[in-house]
Amino acid sequence: MGRVKLSEEEKTVVKEVMDELGISGGRIKMLVEAVGVRTGFDKKKMRVAVKRALVGGEPTVKKK
């Protein structure tokens, strides 16, 4: 999985989510960007998904 090209608005959302959660770092930023693409850059969904990813929780997608 490579880097995702983001618009300026999307970059701003990624930075805001990282600041709200108090996290930093290159790998974390790549994680937040990837989560943003999956969630349509919805801040609330992004925060939940990033927290789950960082603590090793189950993915939010339900299995059939």
PQR file of N, CA, C, O and H, with PARSE charges and radii, in Angstrom:
ATOM      1  N   MET A   1       0.848  -1.179   0.000 -0.4000 1.5000
ATOM      2  CA  MET A   1       0.000   0.000   0.000 -0.0000 2.0000
ATOM      3  C   MET A   1       0.887   1.233   0.000  0.5500 1.7000
ATOM      4  O   MET A   1       1.734   1.387   0.880 -0.5500 1.4000
ATOM      5  N   GLY A   2       0.702   2.104  -0.970 -0.4000 1.5000
ATOM      6  CA  GLY A   2       1.520   3.309  -1.068 -0.0000 2.0000
ATOM      7  C   GLY A   2       0.844   4.511  -0.449  0.5500 1.7000
ATOM      8  O   GLY A   2      -0.275   4.434   0.058 -0.5500 1.4000
ATOM      9  H   GLY A   2       0.014   1.978  -1.685  0.4000 1.0000
ATOM     10  N   ARG A   3       1.548   5.616  -0.502 -0.4000 1.5000
ATOM     11  CA  ARG A   3       1.000   6.865   0.023 -0.0000 2.0000
ATOM     12  C   ARG A   3      -0.205   7.284  -0.802  0.5500 1.7000
ATOM     13  O   ARG A   3      -0.271   7.031  -2.005 -0.5500 1.4000
ATOM     14  H   ARG A   3       2.457   5.679  -0.913  0.4000 1.0000
ATOM     15  N   VAL A   4      -1.133   7.914  -0.153 -0.4000 1.5000
ATOM     16  CA  VAL A   4      -2.355   8.373  -0.795 -0.0000 2.0000
ATOM     17  C   VAL A   4      -2.220   9.865  -1.061  0.5500 1.7000
ATOM     18  O   VAL A   4      -1.791  10.616  -0.185 -0.5500 1.4000
ATOM     19  H   VAL A   4      -1.079   8.121   0.824  0.4000 1.0000
ATOM     20  N   LYS A   5      -2.585  10.301  -2.268 -0.4000 1.5000
ATOM     21  CA  LYS A   5      -2.574  11.727  -2.591 -0.0000 2.0000
ATOM     22  C   LYS A   5      -3.812  12.363  -1.972  0.5500 1.7000
ATOM     23  O   LYS A   5      -4.936  11.949  -2.256 -0.5500 1.4000
ATOM     24  H   LYS A   5      -2.934   9.691  -2.979  0.4000 1.0000
ATOM     25  N   LEU A   6      -3.604  13.377  -1.121 -0.4000 1.5000
ATOM     26  CA  LEU A   6      -4.713  14.024  -0.437 -0.0000 2.0000
ATOM     27  C   LEU A   6      -4.842  15.475  -0.861  0.5500 1.7000
ATOM     28  O   LEU A   6      -3.855  16.128  -1.196 -0.5500 1.4000
ATOM     29  H   LEU A   6      -2.691  13.714  -0.891  0.4000 1.0000
ATOM     30  N   SER A   7      -6.070  15.970  -0.842 -0.4000 1.5000
ATOM     31  CA  SER A   7      -6.299  17.390  -1.104 -0.0000 2.0000
ATOM     32  C   SER A   7      -5.935  18.180   0.157  0.5500 1.7000
ATOM     33  O   SER A   7      -5.685  17.595   1.211 -0.5500 1.4000
ATOM     34  H   SER A   7      -6.873  15.439  -0.570  0.4000 1.0000
ATOM     35  N   GLU A   8      -5.908  19.489   0.043 -0.4000 1.5000
ATOM     36  CA  GLU A   8      -5.565  20.334   1.192 -0.0000 2.0000
ATOM     37  C   GLU A   8      -6.586  20.173   2.316  0.5500 1.7000
ATOM     38  O   GLU A   8      -6.214  20.155   3.490 -0.5500 1.4000
ATOM     39  H   GLU A   8      -6.111  19.964  -0.813  0.4000 1.0000
ATOM     40  N   GLU A   9      -7.878  20.054   1.968 -0.4000 1.5000
ATOM     41  CA  GLU A   9      -8.916  19.883   2.987 -0.0000 2.0000
ATOM     42  C   GLU A   9      -8.724  18.565   3.731  0.5500 1.7000
ATOM     43  O   GLU A   9      -8.875  18.503   4.952 -0.5500 1.4000
ATOM     44  H   GLU A   9      -8.180  20.068   1.015  0.4000 1.0000
ATOM     45  N   GLU A  10      -8.392  17.517   2.989 -0.4000 1.5000
ATOM     46  CA  GLU A  10      -8.183  16.208   3.609 -0.0000 2.0000
ATOM     47  C   GLU A  10      -6.953  16.222   4.509  0.5500 1.7000
ATOM     48  O   GLU A  10      -6.967  15.619   5.582 -0.5500 1.4000
ATOM     49  H   GLU A  10      -8.270  17.567   1.998  0.4000 1.0000
ATOM     50  N   LYS A  11      -5.896  16.898   4.087 -0.4000 1.5000
ATOM     51  CA  LYS A  11      -4.702  17.021   4.926 -0.0000 2.0000
ATOM     52  C   LYS A  11      -5.027  17.746   6.219  0.5500 1.7000
ATOM     53  O   LYS A  11      -4.515  17.393   7.281 -0.5500 1.4000
ATOM     54  H   LYS A  11      -5.885  17.388   3.215  0.4000 1.0000
ATOM     55  N   THR A  12      -5.881  18.765   6.130 -0.4000 1.5000
ATOM     56  CA  THR A  12      -6.281  19.514   7.318 -0.0000 2.0000
ATOM     57  C   THR A  12      -7.054  18.624   8.280  0.5500 1.7000
ATOM     58  O   THR A  12      -6.833  18.682   9.490 -0.5500 1.4000
ATOM     59  H   THR A  12      -6.297  19.052   5.268  0.4000 1.0000
ATOM     60  N   VAL A  13      -7.954  17.806   7.762 -0.4000 1.5000
ATOM     61  CA  VAL A  13      -8.733  16.891   8.603 -0.0000 2.0000
ATOM     62  C   VAL A  13      -7.805  15.891   9.287  0.5500 1.7000
ATOM     63  O   VAL A  13      -7.972  15.607  10.473 -0.5500 1.4000
ATOM     64  H   VAL A  13      -8.134  17.758   6.779  0.4000 1.0000
ATOM     65  N   VAL A  14      -6.832  15.357   8.555 -0.4000 1.5000
ATOM     66  CA  VAL A  14      -5.874  14.403   9.127 -0.0000 2.0000
ATOM     67  C   VAL A  14      -5.110  15.060  10.272  0.5500 1.7000
ATOM     68  O   VAL A  14      -4.948  14.460  11.334 -0.5500 1.4000
ATOM     69  H   VAL A  14      -6.696  15.588   7.591  0.4000 1.0000
ATOM     70  N   LYS A  15      -4.643  16.280  10.065 -0.4000 1.5000
ATOM     71  CA  LYS A  15      -3.893  16.994  11.105 -0.0000 2.0000
ATOM     72  C   LYS A  15      -4.767  17.259  12.327  0.5500 1.7000
ATOM     73  O   LYS A  15      -4.310  17.097  13.458 -0.5500 1.4000
ATOM     74  H   LYS A  15      -4.775  16.768   9.202  0.4000 1.0000
ATOM     75  N   GLU A  16      -6.017  17.663  12.113 -0.4000 1.5000
ATOM     76  CA  GLU A  16      -6.932  17.935  13.223 -0.0000 2.0000
ATOM     77  C   GLU A  16      -7.195  16.676  14.046  0.5500 1.7000
ATOM     78  O   GLU A  16      -7.204  16.732  15.275 -0.5500 1.4000
ATOM     79  H   GLU A  16      -6.389  17.795  11.193  0.4000 1.0000
ATOM     80  N   VAL A  17      -7.408  15.547  13.381 -0.4000 1.5000
ATOM     81  CA  VAL A  17      -7.666  14.290  14.093 -0.0000 2.0000
ATOM     82  C   VAL A  17      -6.436  13.892  14.903  0.5500 1.7000
ATOM     83  O   VAL A  17      -6.562  13.466  16.051 -0.5500 1.4000
ATOM     84  H   VAL A  17      -7.401  15.501  12.382  0.4000 1.0000
ATOM     85  N   MET A  18      -5.250  14.026  14.315 -0.4000 1.5000
ATOM     86  CA  MET A  18      -4.023  13.684  15.035 -0.0000 2.0000
ATOM     87  C   MET A  18      -3.837  14.590  16.246  0.5500 1.7000
ATOM     88  O   MET A  18      -3.422  14.124  17.307 -0.5500 1.4000
ATOM     89  H   MET A  18      -5.148  14.372  13.383  0.4000 1.0000
ATOM     90  N   ASP A  19      -4.140  15.877  16.102 -0.4000 1.5000
ATOM     91  CA  ASP A  19      -4.018  16.809  17.224 -0.0000 2.0000
ATOM     92  C   ASP A  19      -5.029  16.491  18.323  0.5500 1.7000
ATOM     93  O   ASP A  19      -4.693  16.534  19.506 -0.5500 1.4000
ATOM     94  H   ASP A  19      -4.478  16.256  15.240  0.4000 1.0000
ATOM     95  N   GLU A  20      -6.268  16.171  17.937 -0.4000 1.5000
ATOM     96  CA  GLU A  20      -7.304  15.843  18.914 -0.0000 2.0000
ATOM     97  C   GLU A  20      -6.937  14.606  19.721  0.5500 1.7000
ATOM     98  O   GLU A  20      -7.200  14.542  20.922 -0.5500 1.4000
ATOM     99  H   GLU A  20      -6.541  16.136  16.976  0.4000 1.0000
ATOM    100  N   LEU A  21      -6.333  13.627  19.065 -0.4000 1.5000
ATOM    101  CA  LEU A  21      -5.955  12.389  19.745 -0.0000 2.0000
ATOM    102  C   LEU A  21      -4.601  12.495  20.434  0.5500 1.7000
ATOM    103  O   LEU A  21      -4.230  11.617  21.213 -0.5500 1.4000
ATOM    104  H   LEU A  21      -6.120  13.679  18.089  0.4000 1.0000
ATOM    105  N   GLY A  22      -3.865  13.563  20.154 -0.4000 1.5000
ATOM    106  CA  GLY A  22      -2.559  13.754  20.783 -0.0000 2.0000
ATOM    107  C   GLY A  22      -1.517  12.772  20.287  0.5500 1.7000
ATOM    108  O   GLY A  22      -0.667  12.331  21.061 -0.5500 1.4000
ATOM    109  H   GLY A  22      -4.166  14.276  19.521  0.4000 1.0000
ATOM    110  N   ILE A  23      -1.567  12.422  19.012 -0.4000 1.5000
ATOM    111  CA  ILE A  23      -0.613  11.474  18.452 -0.0000 2.0000
ATOM    112  C   ILE A  23       0.203  12.152  17.361  0.5500 1.7000
ATOM    113  O   ILE A  23      -0.232  13.130  16.753 -0.5500 1.4000
ATOM    114  H   ILE A  23      -2.257  12.780  18.384  0.4000 1.0000
ATOM    115  N   SER A  24       1.392  11.613  17.126 -0.4000 1.5000
ATOM    116  CA  SER A  24       2.250  12.159  16.081 -0.0000 2.0000
ATOM    117  C   SER A  24       3.121  11.045  15.529  0.5500 1.7000
ATOM    118  O   SER A  24       3.189   9.953  16.094 -0.5500 1.4000
ATOM    119  H   SER A  24       1.745  10.818  17.620  0.4000 1.0000
ATOM    120  N   GLY A  25       3.782  11.331  14.425 -0.4000 1.5000
ATOM    121  CA  GLY A  25       4.684  10.361  13.819 -0.0000 2.0000
ATOM    122  C   GLY A  25       4.277  10.030  12.399  0.5500 1.7000
ATOM    123  O   GLY A  25       3.107  10.134  12.030 -0.5500 1.4000
ATOM    124  H   GLY A  25       3.727  12.218  13.966  0.4000 1.0000
ATOM    125  N   GLY A  26       5.256   9.632  11.611 -0.4000 1.5000
ATOM    126  CA  GLY A  26       5.029   9.353  10.202 -0.0000 2.0000
ATOM    127  C   GLY A  26       4.141   8.153   9.949  0.5500 1.7000
ATOM    128  O   GLY A  26       3.235   8.210   9.117 -0.5500 1.4000
ATOM    129  H   GLY A  26       6.206   9.548  11.911  0.4000 1.0000
ATOM    130  N   ARG A  27       4.398   7.060  10.665 -0.4000 1.5000
ATOM    131  CA  ARG A  27       3.588   5.851  10.450 -0.0000 2.0000
ATOM    132  C   ARG A  27       2.159   6.062  10.929  0.5500 1.7000
ATOM    133  O   ARG A  27       1.210   5.569  10.319 -0.5500 1.4000
ATOM    134  H   ARG A  27       5.134   7.013  11.340  0.4000 1.0000
ATOM    135  N   ILE A  28       2.014   6.799  12.026 -0.4000 1.5000
ATOM    136  CA  ILE A  28       0.677   7.101  12.533 -0.0000 2.0000
ATOM    137  C   ILE A  28      -0.071   7.963  11.527  0.5500 1.7000
ATOM    138  O   ILE A  28      -1.266   7.771  11.302 -0.5500 1.4000
ATOM    139  H   ILE A  28       2.785   7.199  12.521  0.4000 1.0000
ATOM    140  N   LYS A  29       0.639   8.918  10.919 -0.4000 1.5000
ATOM    141  CA  LYS A  29       0.008   9.795   9.929 -0.0000 2.0000
ATOM    142  C   LYS A  29      -0.470   8.979   8.733  0.5500 1.7000
ATOM    143  O   LYS A  29      -1.559   9.221   8.212 -0.5500 1.4000
ATOM    144  H   LYS A  29       1.610   9.074  11.101  0.4000 1.0000
ATOM    145  N   MET A  30       0.333   8.020   8.297 -0.4000 1.5000
ATOM    146  CA  MET A  30      -0.076   7.163   7.179 -0.0000 2.0000
ATOM    147  C   MET A  30      -1.313   6.344   7.553  0.5500 1.7000
ATOM    148  O   MET A  30      -2.200   6.138   6.724 -0.5500 1.4000
ATOM    149  H   MET A  30       1.218   7.824   8.720  0.4000 1.0000
ATOM    150  N   LEU A  31      -1.369   5.880   8.802 -0.4000 1.5000
ATOM    151  CA  LEU A  31      -2.532   5.142   9.285 -0.0000 2.0000
ATOM    152  C   LEU A  31      -3.774   6.030   9.258  0.5500 1.7000
ATOM    153  O   LEU A  31      -4.830   5.615   8.780 -0.5500 1.4000
ATOM    154  H   LEU A  31      -0.649   6.048   9.475  0.4000 1.0000
ATOM    155  N   VAL A  32      -3.643   7.252   9.773 -0.4000 1.5000
ATOM    156  CA  VAL A  32      -4.783   8.172   9.821 -0.0000 2.0000
ATOM    157  C   VAL A  32      -5.248   8.512   8.405  0.5500 1.7000
ATOM    158  O   VAL A  32      -6.449   8.600   8.151 -0.5500 1.4000
ATOM    159  H   VAL A  32      -2.785   7.589  10.161  0.4000 1.0000
ATOM    160  N   GLU A  33      -4.304   8.702   7.484 -0.4000 1.5000
ATOM    161  CA  GLU A  33      -4.669   8.985   6.094 -0.0000 2.0000
ATOM    162  C   GLU A  33      -5.442   7.814   5.489  0.5500 1.7000
ATOM    163  O   GLU A  33      -6.455   8.018   4.820 -0.5500 1.4000
ATOM    164  H   GLU A  33      -3.328   8.631   7.690  0.4000 1.0000
ATOM    165  N   ALA A  34      -4.970   6.595   5.723 -0.4000 1.5000
ATOM    166  CA  ALA A  34      -5.640   5.414   5.176 -0.0000 2.0000
ATOM    167  C   ALA A  34      -7.039   5.254   5.769  0.5500 1.7000
ATOM    168  O   ALA A  34      -7.988   4.922   5.059 -0.5500 1.4000
ATOM    169  H   ALA A  34      -4.147   6.429   6.267  0.4000 1.0000
ATOM    170  N   VAL A  35      -7.158   5.492   7.071 -0.4000 1.5000
ATOM    171  CA  VAL A  35      -8.464   5.421   7.723 -0.0000 2.0000
ATOM    172  C   VAL A  35      -9.381   6.502   7.165  0.5500 1.7000
ATOM    173  O   VAL A  35     -10.574   6.271   6.969 -0.5500 1.4000
ATOM    174  H   VAL A  35      -6.387   5.762   7.648  0.4000 1.0000
ATOM    175  N   GLY A  36      -8.825   7.676   6.910 -0.4000 1.5000
ATOM    176  CA  GLY A  36      -9.611   8.771   6.344 -0.0000 2.0000
ATOM    177  C   GLY A  36     -10.196   8.421   4.993  0.5500 1.7000
ATOM    178  O   GLY A  36     -11.356   8.726   4.713 -0.5500 1.4000
ATOM    179  H   GLY A  36      -7.855   7.864   7.069  0.4000 1.0000
ATOM    180  N   VAL A  37      -9.403   7.787   4.164 -0.4000 1.5000
ATOM    181  CA  VAL A  37      -9.887   7.381   2.840 -0.0000 2.0000
ATOM    182  C   VAL A  37     -11.034   6.381   2.989  0.5500 1.7000
ATOM    183  O   VAL A  37     -12.034   6.474   2.278 -0.5500 1.4000
ATOM    184  H   VAL A  37      -8.461   7.539   4.392  0.4000 1.0000
ATOM    185  N   ARG A  38     -10.893   5.424   3.913 -0.4000 1.5000
ATOM    186  CA  ARG A  38     -11.935   4.411   4.122 -0.0000 2.0000
ATOM    187  C   ARG A  38     -13.224   4.995   4.685  0.5500 1.7000
ATOM    188  O   ARG A  38     -14.314   4.524   4.361 -0.5500 1.4000
ATOM    189  H   ARG A  38     -10.080   5.349   4.490  0.4000 1.0000
ATOM    190  N   THR A  39     -13.103   6.030   5.536 -0.4000 1.5000
ATOM    191  CA  THR A  39     -14.281   6.578   6.214 -0.0000 2.0000
ATOM    192  C   THR A  39     -14.821   7.828   5.548  0.5500 1.7000
ATOM    193  O   THR A  39     -15.770   8.428   6.052 -0.5500 1.4000
ATOM    194  H   THR A  39     -12.217   6.412   5.800  0.4000 1.0000
ATOM    195  N   GLY A  40     -14.249   8.231   4.439 -0.4000 1.5000
ATOM    196  CA  GLY A  40     -14.721   9.432   3.760 -0.0000 2.0000
ATOM    197  C   GLY A  40     -14.363  10.703   4.504  0.5500 1.7000
ATOM    198  O   GLY A  40     -15.032  11.725   4.345 -0.5500 1.4000
ATOM    199  H   GLY A  40     -13.478   7.743   4.029  0.4000 1.0000
ATOM    200  N   PHE A  41     -13.322  10.654   5.312 -0.4000 1.5000
ATOM    201  CA  PHE A  41     -12.815  11.785   6.089 -0.0000 2.0000
ATOM    202  C   PHE A  41     -13.863  12.359   7.041  0.5500 1.7000
ATOM    203  O   PHE A  41     -13.927  13.569   7.255 -0.5500 1.4000
ATOM    204  H   PHE A  41     -12.779   9.825   5.442  0.4000 1.0000
ATOM    205  N   ASP A  42     -14.684  11.471   7.609 -0.4000 1.5000
ATOM    206  CA  ASP A  42     -15.623  11.841   8.667 -0.0000 2.0000
ATOM    207  C   ASP A  42     -14.837  11.796   9.981  0.5500 1.7000
ATOM    208  O   ASP A  42     -14.374  10.733  10.394 -0.5500 1.4000
ATOM    209  H   ASP A  42     -14.632  10.487   7.435  0.4000 1.0000
ATOM    210  N   LYS A  43     -14.690  12.956  10.639 -0.4000 1.5000
ATOM    211  CA  LYS A  43     -13.822  13.047  11.821 -0.0000 2.0000
ATOM    212  C   LYS A  43     -14.199  12.060  12.918  0.5500 1.7000
ATOM    213  O   LYS A  43     -13.324  11.418  13.499 -0.5500 1.4000
ATOM    214  H   LYS A  43     -15.067  13.819  10.304  0.4000 1.0000
ATOM    215  N   LYS A  44     -15.489  11.933  13.207 -0.4000 1.5000
ATOM    216  CA  LYS A  44     -15.918  11.051  14.288 -0.0000 2.0000
ATOM    217  C   LYS A  44     -15.560   9.595  13.983  0.5500 1.7000
ATOM    218  O   LYS A  44     -15.022   8.892  14.839 -0.5500 1.4000
ATOM    219  H   LYS A  44     -16.200  12.455  12.735  0.4000 1.0000
ATOM    220  N   LYS A  45     -15.859   9.149  12.770 -0.4000 1.5000
ATOM    221  CA  LYS A  45     -15.538   7.776  12.376 -0.0000 2.0000
ATOM    222  C   LYS A  45     -14.032   7.560  12.356  0.5500 1.7000
ATOM    223  O   LYS A  45     -13.549   6.488  12.720 -0.5500 1.4000
ATOM    224  H   LYS A  45     -16.296   9.720  12.075  0.4000 1.0000
ATOM    225  N   MET A  46     -13.286   8.585  11.929 -0.4000 1.5000
ATOM    226  CA  MET A  46     -11.825   8.469  11.881 -0.0000 2.0000
ATOM    227  C   MET A  46     -11.250   8.291  13.277  0.5500 1.7000
ATOM    228  O   MET A  46     -10.386   7.439  13.487 -0.5500 1.4000
ATOM    229  H   MET A  46     -13.678   9.456  11.633  0.4000 1.0000
ATOM    230  N   ARG A  47     -11.724   9.091  14.241 -0.4000 1.5000
ATOM    231  CA  ARG A  47     -11.205   8.983  15.610 -0.0000 2.0000
ATOM    232  C   ARG A  47     -11.429   7.588  16.170  0.5500 1.7000
ATOM    233  O   ARG A  47     -10.526   7.002  16.767 -0.5500 1.4000
ATOM    234  H   ARG A  47     -12.426   9.782  14.071  0.4000 1.0000
ATOM    235  N   VAL A  48     -12.634   7.054  15.978 -0.4000 1.5000
ATOM    236  CA  VAL A  48     -12.954   5.724  16.497 -0.0000 2.0000
ATOM    237  C   VAL A  48     -12.077   4.666  15.836  0.5500 1.7000
ATOM    238  O   VAL A  48     -11.525   3.802  16.518 -0.5500 1.4000
ATOM    239  H   VAL A  48     -13.367   7.531  15.493  0.4000 1.0000
ATOM    240  N   ALA A  49     -11.945   4.729  14.511 -0.4000 1.5000
ATOM    241  CA  ALA A  49     -11.168   3.720  13.785 -0.0000 2.0000
ATOM    242  C   ALA A  49      -9.686   3.782  14.145  0.5500 1.7000
ATOM    243  O   ALA A  49      -9.038   2.744  14.277 -0.5500 1.4000
ATOM    244  H   ALA A  49     -12.393   5.431  13.957  0.4000 1.0000
ATOM    245  N   VAL A  50      -9.145   4.989  14.306 -0.4000 1.5000
ATOM    246  CA  VAL A  50      -7.727   5.126  14.659 -0.0000 2.0000
ATOM    247  C   VAL A  50      -7.490   4.602  16.067  0.5500 1.7000
ATOM    248  O   VAL A  50      -6.505   3.903  16.305 -0.5500 1.4000
ATOM    249  H   VAL A  50      -9.671   5.832  14.199  0.4000 1.0000
ATOM    250  N   LYS A  51      -8.369   4.926  16.997 -0.4000 1.5000
ATOM    251  CA  LYS A  51      -8.220   4.415  18.366 -0.0000 2.0000
ATOM    252  C   LYS A  51      -8.241   2.891  18.370  0.5500 1.7000
ATOM    253  O   LYS A  51      -7.423   2.255  19.035 -0.5500 1.4000
ATOM    254  H   LYS A  51      -9.169   5.495  16.803  0.4000 1.0000
ATOM    255  N   ARG A  52      -9.180   2.308  17.624 -0.4000 1.5000
ATOM    256  CA  ARG A  52      -9.260   0.846  17.561 -0.0000 2.0000
ATOM    257  C   ARG A  52      -7.996   0.244  16.960  0.5500 1.7000
ATOM    258  O   ARG A  52      -7.503  -0.782  17.429 -0.5500 1.4000
ATOM    259  H   ARG A  52      -9.844   2.825  17.084  0.4000 1.0000
ATOM    260  N   ALA A  53      -7.481   0.886  15.924 -0.4000 1.5000
ATOM    261  CA  ALA A  53      -6.274   0.367  15.273 -0.0000 2.0000
ATOM    262  C   ALA A  53      -5.077   0.435  16.217  0.5500 1.7000
ATOM    263  O   ALA A  53      -4.248  -0.474  16.238 -0.5500 1.4000
ATOM    264  H   ALA A  53      -7.882   1.719  15.542  0.4000 1.0000
ATOM    265  N   LEU A  54      -4.987   1.504  16.993 -0.4000 1.5000
ATOM    266  CA  LEU A  54      -3.830   1.680  17.866 -0.0000 2.0000
ATOM    267  C   LEU A  54      -3.856   0.748  19.068  0.5500 1.7000
ATOM    268  O   LEU A  54      -2.798   0.371  19.571 -0.5500 1.4000
ATOM    269  H   LEU A  54      -5.661   2.243  16.976  0.4000 1.0000
ATOM    270  N   VAL A  55      -5.043   0.368  19.542 -0.4000 1.5000
ATOM    271  CA  VAL A  55      -5.115  -0.542  20.680 -0.0000 2.0000
ATOM    272  C   VAL A  55      -5.305  -1.989  20.243  0.5500 1.7000
ATOM    273  O   VAL A  55      -5.363  -2.887  21.083 -0.5500 1.4000
ATOM    274  H   VAL A  55      -5.902   0.675  19.133  0.4000 1.0000
ATOM    275  N   GLY A  56      -5.404  -2.224  18.932 -0.4000 1.5000
ATOM    276  CA  GLY A  56      -5.507  -3.587  18.428 -0.0000 2.0000
ATOM    277  C   GLY A  56      -6.897  -4.166  18.523  0.5500 1.7000
ATOM    278  O   GLY A  56      -7.055  -5.381  18.641 -0.5500 1.4000
ATOM    279  H   GLY A  56      -5.357  -1.495  18.249  0.4000 1.0000
ATOM    280  N   GLY A  57      -7.912  -3.315  18.475 -0.4000 1.5000
ATOM    281  CA  GLY A  57      -9.290  -3.791  18.554 -0.0000 2.0000
ATOM    282  C   GLY A  57      -9.744  -4.426  17.264  0.5500 1.7000
ATOM    283  O   GLY A  57      -9.034  -4.420  16.258 -0.5500 1.4000
ATOM    284  H   GLY A  57      -7.783  -2.328  18.380  0.4000 1.0000
ATOM    285  N   GLU A  58     -10.921  -4.966  17.311 -0.4000 1.5000
ATOM    286  CA  GLU A  58     -11.515  -5.584  16.132 -0.0000 2.0000
ATOM    287  C   GLU A  58     -11.891  -4.511  15.123  0.5500 1.7000
ATOM    288  O   GLU A  58     -12.249  -3.400  15.515 -0.5500 1.4000
ATOM    289  H   GLU A  58     -11.498  -4.972  18.128  0.4000 1.0000
ATOM    290  N   PRO A  59     -11.820  -4.815  13.838 -0.5600 1.5000
ATOM    291  CA  PRO A  59     -12.250  -3.842  12.828  0.2800 2.0000
ATOM    292  C   PRO A  59     -13.744  -3.584  12.936  0.5500 1.7000
ATOM    293  O   PRO A  59     -14.494  -4.430  13.424 -0.5500 1.4000
ATOM    294  N   THR A  60     -14.173  -2.412  12.480 -0.4000 1.5000
ATOM    295  CA  THR A  60     -15.577  -2.033  12.610 -0.0000 2.0000
ATOM    296  C   THR A  60     -16.457  -2.688  11.562  0.5500 1.7000
ATOM    297  O   THR A  60     -17.681  -2.588  11.646 -0.5500 1.4000
ATOM    298  H   THR A  60     -13.564  -1.725  12.083  0.4000 1.0000
ATOM    299  N   VAL A  61     -15.870  -3.357  10.574 -0.4000 1.5000
ATOM    300  CA  VAL A  61     -16.648  -4.023   9.532 -0.0000 2.0000
ATOM    301  C   VAL A  61     -17.148  -5.354  10.077  0.5500 1.7000
ATOM    302  O   VAL A  61     -16.372  -6.159  10.592 -0.5500 1.4000
ATOM    303  H   VAL A  61     -14.876  -3.439  10.506  0.4000 1.0000
ATOM    304  N   LYS A  62     -18.449  -5.574   9.958 -0.4000 1.5000
ATOM    305  CA  LYS A  62     -19.030  -6.818  10.468 -0.0000 2.0000
ATOM    306  C   LYS A  62     -18.756  -7.964   9.509  0.5500 1.7000
ATOM    307  O   LYS A  62     -18.813  -7.800   8.291 -0.5500 1.4000
ATOM    308  H   LYS A  62     -19.079  -4.920   9.540  0.4000 1.0000
ATOM    309  N   LYS A  63     -18.459  -9.122  10.073 -0.4000 1.5000
ATOM    310  CA  LYS A  63     -18.224 -10.313   9.260 -0.0000 2.0000
ATOM    311  C   LYS A  63     -19.547 -10.990   8.975  0.5500 1.7000
ATOM    312  O   LYS A  63     -20.473 -10.930   9.783 -0.5500 1.4000
ATOM    313  H   LYS A  63     -18.413  -9.256  11.063  0.4000 1.0000
ATOM    314  N   LYS A  64     -19.634 -11.638   7.814 -0.4000 1.5000
ATOM    315  CA  LYS A  64     -20.865 -12.343   7.437 -0.0000 2.0000
ATOM    316  C   LYS A  64     -20.894 -13.717   8.019  0.5500 1.7000
ATOM    317  O   LYS A  64     -21.855 -14.456   7.807 -0.5500 1.4000
ATOM    318  H   LYS A  64     -18.881 -11.687   7.158  0.4000 1.0000
TER
END
